[in-house]
Amino acid sequence: MKKTFIISLCCAAFTLGAGAQRIAVLSDLHVIPGNENDRQLRLAVEEINHGEFDYVVVNGDISNEGSDEQLLNVKEILDGISKPLAVLPGNHENNWSQSATKTFKDTWGNDRFIATAGPDSLVIVGINCGPYMKMGDGHIKREDLHWLRAELQKAADKGRRVLSFNHYPLQENDLDNWREYVQLLQQYPVIGHINGHYHSWQAYRAGGIPAVMTRALDMRDGTFGYAIVEVTPDWVHVYDKSIGHDPVPMLAFATTHENTDVSDQNAVWQQPEGFEVRKLWTDSASIFTRIGIDDERIYFGNSLGQARAIDKNDGTPAWSIATGASLFGRPVPLAKKRVAVPTATGITIADAATGRIVKTLPSREGPYVADGITDPATGDLLTGAYKRFERRRPDGRLVWSYDSLFNYCQAAAVLDGNDLVFGAWDTYLRCIDARTGRLRWAWNNGKNANMLGPGNVVPAVTPDKVIVVAPDRYMTAIDRTTGQTLWRNNSHRYRESLGRSEDGTRVYAKTMDGELVAVDATSPDFRELWTVDMGLGYDHAPCIVAERDGVVYAGSRRGILTAVDPDEQRVLWALPLGVSEINGIDIDPHTGDVYVSLIEGTVFRVCRR
């Protein structure tokens, strides 16, 4: 007889029966040192210590900005828990991380866990889910899926049941690769899944697997607390536990269920007429970087910290070097046949042909996560860093360092003449003299919040203007000489995706509604030329827009690469290259070929036939 999936527990008793396991689940803590959540978390820890729990799971968003200070503060509080403890990061640790996600792993030893809880040897397993260092959907890293499969197989071999945890819901618009994740869980004795993220209670199915979104530490009704998950042989009961109050039954589901098909029926695509789109590489890990290109090879980095070089025509691997932590900034080809790899601990200079490490330059403070560029006149590296921007010779020697930033750089700068224009996550866009590193001007959009500034946009630079978009949802034109605002426009929901036409007369922006907007870059006032709906729907991927040979390319959060004809103002084609965000669109200056990488670990080349 089929059991009910979810039932109300208005009359259920809160008792720990024989063979049951009880787990306290803290989620969405958002603790800042000294705030009310800080005080309430300490009370929750004290209460949990006096309860009967087999395990405590902290299920993501433990801090507000993922800074080292915030993480270490939460660590001090959670260290007071006397029960077995597992801690997972959430989007607030992965997306805005001072250390490029390194501090979390250094502090807690890993960003995933597996353990047994209670007398019945229930296996609890938790996994990280991004997004990583930029706006995007949640994502399970390739290497974590491989790890999870191996661990679940061990549990199945021993006849153990499994309860799964992560921060994001297992559903569309939350996790980009949720289908693959669910299909993996369906193969093993997984009885249910527990997640947070939405600060509310909700029950749902993920391919038939019972799943529950739990409360946050701080709820909108003014209560502070946590969830209690009680697992019996036949049922999983979930309770809302406000601090200082009795548990309130919320939801329950049977430990047996029927799987349903979650396969994607729209993943097949055909070669577009006049173009060849070819997959060059499938990685064993995820890829968060854009592509570096020289006359023979392309370069990228992965989430295992491996910097790779492959043949740019057929994808033959040339070399791979290990750096020790996830890479987020693209490797940059330099003069003298060298390539600079930005890492969490510094810059590695390698021989472009062999990967032999020429020099390692330790970071003075914080990671390198920005996309660097090469000065074509000198072959020098121009790159943002944590609280600074640098110019270095191909051998790594420092020419100058602009040290008056207040957060990290992320997007690539633009070099035009001697003007070097870039943003940082301190609310400012800056223009400095590329020869000396001296500040010409700094511009702010009037917002004090770091996350509303132009921190992850590649500016569009014209002879007299700098144009940017930002999470404040405005497009802004700035006088290139003075740094004064010329105009601001919010007629569309702009965010961080921008590009310039090859002739410099137009600026293209991809909006949060999946439109491509063309704006006259020569007009003294805002002048929209046209808008094309690319059919993407809601989209917040910060992937740049690029034009080559009369085709404009844009990438989405769901792996869709779109080609638009700017003259006819129509979509030429849109290809679902995968399910995850396109990191960037990089054009080979030698051939005009277009290269894109997807977070799920693939690299594609697009060329005209």
N, C-alpha and C positions, 0 to 999 in steps of 0.2 A: 504494500500500500504506500503510495507516494505521500511524503510528509509535507506539511505547509512550509513554504520558504521563510516567510517572516511573520511573526505574530506579535500582538501587543502583550505586554506582561503586567498589566495593571494589578493583578492579584498575585504575582509570583513572589515567593519567599526568597530572602537573601540568606541562603545557608550553603555552606561548603560541604557537599556530600562526599561519600566515599568514591575514590577514584577521580575526583574533580581537581582541576587546576585553576588557580586564580591569578590573574595578571592585572597589575595597575598600568594604565596607559596614560601618559602625559603627552599632550600634543599642542602645538601652536602656542608656545610659551611667550615668545616675543619679549624676552627679558632684556632690559637695559639697566645697567648698574644704578640702583637707587630708585627705580620706578616702582609703581604699585605691583606690577607683575613680579618683580624681584622679591618683594615682601611676601606676596601670596605663594610664590613657589616654595619659599622656605617653610611656610606653614603646611603646604601640601606634603613636602618631604617629611616633616615631623609626623604628620598624620599617617602617611604610608608606612613609616617605620613601626608604628604601633598596630598596624593591621596584619592580617594573615595573607600574605602574598608569596607565591612561588617565584615571581619574576616581576620586574618593572621595565617597561619599554617606553622610551622617550621618542616620539614619532615625528620629529622634524619641526622646523621653525623654532628653534630654541632661543634664537637671538633676533634682533631686528635688522641689522645690517651685516652680519657675519664678520664683524671686525675682531681682531685678536683680543682686544679688551673685553668685548661682550662675550666671546666664547670662553675666555678664561674665567670670567665672573660666573657664568652658568656652570662651568666645570666645578668650581669651588662649592656651589650650592648642591649640585647633583652628587658630588662626592660624599655628601652627608647621608645618602640613602644606604641603609644597612642590608637591603635585599640584593639578590643578583640583578644586575643592571645592564641594559643595552641601550645605546643612544644612536639615533639616525639623524642626518641633516635633512633640512627641507630647502625650499627655494630661497629662503632668506639667508641661508648659509652658502648656497651654491651660486646664486646670481650676483650678489654684491659682496664678494669676498676680498678682504684686504690682502690675503695670502695666496690668491688663486686656488682656493679650496685646500691648501696644504695644511694649514693650522688645525683644521678639524681632524684630519687623519693623524697628524702628529700627536694631537691631544688625546683622542680616544682610541688610537691604534688602527682604526679602519672606519670606513663609512658603510659597512654592511655587517651583519652578524648572523650566527646560527647557534642555537642553544637548546637544551632540553629543560622542560619546566614541569615540576610536580611528580607525583607518584607513578603516573602512567607513561612517563617518558614522552610527553607531547613535545614535538619539535616546533620551536618558534624560529622563524627566519625573517630577516629584514634586509632591505636593499635600498640603496640610494636612487634618486630619480630626477635630479636636476631641477630646473634647467641650469646650465653651467655658464656663468660669467657673461650672460647677455639674455635679453628677453627671448622667450620661446616657450614651447610646450615642455612639459616634463619629458624626460628621456632616461631609459635604462641603458647604461653603457654596455657595449658588446661584451667586454670581459666579465661584467657582472652577470649577464645572462649565461655565459659559459660556466661560471662558478656556481650559479644557482642550480643549473641542470645537474651538475656533478653532485652537489649536496643533497638535492631532492632524491636522486637515485640511491644514494646511501641510505637515506631515511626509508625509502620504499623497500629496499632490500631487507631492512630490519623490521619491517611491518609497522612502522610508526606513523601516526597521524601528524599532519603539518598545519600550523596556523601561520598565515603570511601577513607581513607588515610592510608598509612604506608610507610616504607622506601624501602622494597624489592618488586620486581615484583611478581605478582601472577602466577608463572609458574614453570615448571620443572627446576631443578638445581639451583633454587634460594630459594624457601621456601619448606622445606621438607613436611609439611602438607598443601600445597597449595590447594589440592583437597578438603579437609574438609572445609577449609576457604572459598573457592569459592562456594561450595555447600550450606554453611550457607548463604552467601550473596545472592544467587539465590532465596532464599525463601522469600525475603523481597523487598521492593520497592527501590532497590539500582540502581541509574541511571548511575553510573560510579565509577572508581577507579583512584586515583592519587598516584604515587610513585616516588622515586628518585633512588639513588644508582649507576647508571651507568654513571652519568655526561653527559648525552646526551638525545636528544629528540627521542622518539619512541612511536608509537601507536601499541597496540596489543589487543587481546581478551583474556578474562579469563572466560571460560565457557559461552561465548557470551556477558559477561559484558564488555563494552568499558573501556579501561584502557590506561593511558598515563604515560610514564616516562618523567619527566621534567628535566630541566637544573640544573646544579650545580651553586653555587655562582660564582665560578671561572671556566670558560670554556676554552677548549684547544685553541679556537680562540683568546684568550686574553681578552675577555669581562668579565665583572662582572655584575651579575644581579639576577633576580628571575623570576618566572612564575606568570601569572595572569590567574585565572580561572573565567570565567563569565558564570553563569547558568541562562538560560531563560526557559520559560515553555516548549519549544520544543527542545532546543539545549544547549550543553555545548561547549563554545568556549575557547580555550587555547592560550595564547599569551606569547611570549618571550619578557621580559622587561629588556634590558640592562640599567644600571644606567646612567642617563643623556640623554637617547635616547627615541624616541617614541616606543610604543609597536609594535611588529611585529606579525601578525597572524601566528599561527603554525598549529593547528589542531582543529577539531571540531567533535562532535558526537551527534547523536540524543539521547534524554532522554528516548526513548523506544528501547527495544532490545529483541531478542529471546535467551533464554538460551540454551546451548548445554551440553551434558553429559560429565562429567569429571571423572567418576568413574574409578577406577583402576581394570583392568581385570586380574592382575597377583599377587593378594594378597593371594591366597589360597596356602597352602603348606601341605605336608603329613609328618608324622613321619618318620625320616630316619631309615633305618634298623640298628638294634643294639643299638639304642639310644632312650631315652624318653625325649622330649622337652615339658615342661609344663609351662604355664603361671601361676605364683603365685599371681600376684598383678596387679591391674589397679587403678591408683591414680586419684584423682580429680584435681590434679595439675601436672605440668611437673616435671621430675626428672633430675637433672644435676649431680648427684653424682654416684660414684662407690658404691660397696656393701661391708660392713663390715660383718664378719662372725665369730661366735663362735660355741660352741658345740650344741646349741639349736636354735638360732635365726640368722636372717640376719637383717642388719641395713642400712638405706639409708635416704636421706633427699630430700625435694621437693622445688619447687619454691615459695611456700607460707611460707617457713621457718619452716615447720613441720619435725621433726626428727621422723622416724618411726622404729618400730621393729615388725617383723612378724615371725611366725614359719617357719623354713627353709625347712620343708617338705611339708606342705600343704597351707602355706600362711595365716594362721589364724592370725589376728592382735593381737599383745601383748600390745603395747602402742604407744602413739604419744605425743610429747611435742612440744609446739610452741616456736620459737626462735625470731620471729619478722622480719626476712628478708630472702631472698632466700639463700638456702644452696648449696654450690658447692664442699665442701670437704666431703669425706665419714666419717660417724661415725666409731670410732675405738674401738673395744673391748680391755679392759685392764685387768690386774690382779684384784683380789678381786671382781670379778663379776661386773665390772663397764664398762661404755662405755663413750668415750670422743666425744662430738659433736662440730666440728669447726663451728663457726658462723661469721657473719659480725661484731659482737661487742665483740667477745671473745671466750672462750671455756666453754661449759657446761658439767659437769661431772654428769652422771646419773646412777642409779641402772639398771643393764642390764636386770633384770627380770621384774621390775615394771615400769621403767621410772621415778621413783622418783628422783628429782634433788638433788644431794648431794652437789654440789658446782658450783658457777658461777664465772669464772675468766675473768674479763674485759680485753680487749685488751689494750696494751699500745699505739699502733699506728697501725691503719689499720686492715683489716679483716683477718680471717683465711679461706683460700680457698684451701689449700693444702690437698692432701690425706696423712694422717698420717699413721705411722706403729707402731707396738708393738715390743719392744725388748723381744724376747722369753725367755731370761735368767732372766729378772727382772719384766716383765710385764709393764715396763715404756712406756710412749708415746713419740715418736720421730716425730716431726712435723715441717714443715715450716710455716712461718707466713709472715707478711709484714715487710720486711727489716731485718728478723732474722730467726734463726732456734733454736728450743728449745728441751730440754729433761725435761720431767715432770714425777713425781711419779703417781701411780694410783689415789692418792687422790688430784692430781693437783699441788702439791708442785713443784716449779721450781728447777731443779738440776743445769742446766746451760743454758745460752742463747748466741748463737753466733750472734753478732749484727753488723757484717760488710758486710751486703748485701745492695744493692742499689735499690731493687725493691722486688716484692712479689714472694714467692715460690708457685708452683702450683702442679706439679706432685709428686708422692710418692718418697721418698728416698729409697736407697738400703743399708741395713746393712749387712756387711760380716765381721765376726770377730769384730775388733774394728774400721774398716773403715766404715764411713757413707758418702755415695756419693749422691749428689743431685744437681739439677740445679735451677737457679732463673732467673727471667726476667731482669737481669742486664748484660747479655751476658756471664755469667760465670757458669761453672760446678765446684763444690768444693768437696774436700774430707776432712773431719774433724775427729778427734779422738772422737769416740762415748762416751768414758768415761769422757773426760774433756771438749769437745767442742772446742778444739784448732785446728786451721787450719793446715792441712798437705800440701795441694797444691790447687791452683785455676787455671783452664784452660779456655782459650778463643779461639774461632775458627778464630780469626783474623778480625771479623766483629765488628763494633762499634754500629750497630743498635740492640736495645734490641730484636726486633721481629725476628731476624735471629739467635738468640742464642738458647741454649738447655734449654729453660725455662719450657717446658711442655713435657719432655720425661723421662721415667723411665729408668735409665741406666742399661746396662747389665754388670755385674761384674763377672770376672773370676779370677783365682788365680793370674794372672800377668797383667791383662788388665782391663780397663773400656772402653766399647764401647757405643757410642751414635749416634743418628741421630738428625738432626735439620732442621729448615726451610731454611737453606742455601743449602739444598739438598745434603749434604755429610753424609756419614758414617765415623766416626773417631774412631780409637783405640788409647787409652792413656795409658801410662805406669802407672800401679797402684801405684807404689812406689814414682815416681818422678813427675807425672803429665805432662810429656813430650809427645808430639805427636809422635806416632809410625807410623801411616799411615792414609791417608785420601783417600776416594774413592767416586766418583760421577758417576759411571757407570749406576746407576739407579736414578730415582727422589725420593730420600728419603725425609721424613719429620719428623714426631714425633712418629711414631708407631714402637715399638721395643719389643723384648722378647728374652728369653734365653731358650734353651732346658733343660729338666730335668737333664740331665747328665752334663750340662755345656760345652759341646764340640761345640755347634752351637749357633749362634745368628740368630734370624729371624727378618726381617724387612718387613713391608707392605709399598709398594711404592705408590706414587701419581697416578700411572697407574694401581692400583689394583693387583699388583703382590705380591707374597710372596717370598722373597729372603733369602736363607740360606747361611750363611758365616761361615767358619771354625774359631772358637774362639781360637783354639790352635796354629794356624799358626803365625809365626812372621810377615808375610806380609798378605795383603788382599788376600783372596782366596775364591772365590765364589764356593759353592758346587752345587747349583741348583737354578732354578727359576720356580715357578709355577704361571701361570696366573689364578687368582681366578675369572676372569670375572666381576670384579666390575667396570671397567672403571675408570674414574677420581675419586680419593678419597683422602680427606685430613683429615679424622677423626683421632685424636690422640689416639685412642683406643689401649691399649697395646696388644701384641701378647703373648699367653700363651700355654704351652704344658703340657698335662697330659695323662699318660698311652698310649703313642705313638700316640697321636692326637694333632695337632696344631690348635688352635682356633684364628680366627681374626674377627674383627667387622668393619662394614663400616658406612659411613655417611648416608646411606639409610636404616639402620636397618637390613642389611643382615649379619647373622652369618655364617661363613664358617669354615668347618672342613677339615683339610688337613692331609693326611698320609705322614709323612716325609720320610719313607722308600721307599714307592712306588712313591713318589713325584707326587701325584695326589689329586684332590679335592674329598673328600668323599661325601660331601653334602654342600649345601648352602641354608639357609632358610631365607626368608624375614619375620622376626619377626614383622616388622612394617615399618614405612616410615621414622623414624627419627634416628639420630645418636645413636650408641651403646656407652654408656659412658665408659665401661670397661669390662674386663673379669676377674672375681675373682673366684679362685678355693678353695673349702673347704678343708683344710688340713686334716680333720678328715675322709671325705668320698670320696674325689676326684670329687665330683659334681661341675659343673660349673654354676656360676650365672652371669647373665648380666642384666643391666637396660638400658632402652631406654629413650631418652629425652621426648618422648610423654607420659611417665608416667607408663610404664609397667616394670615388673620384671619377668624373666624367669629362670628356672632351667633346666640344661642339665645333664642327668646321663646315664651311660652305662647300658644296659639291661643284 
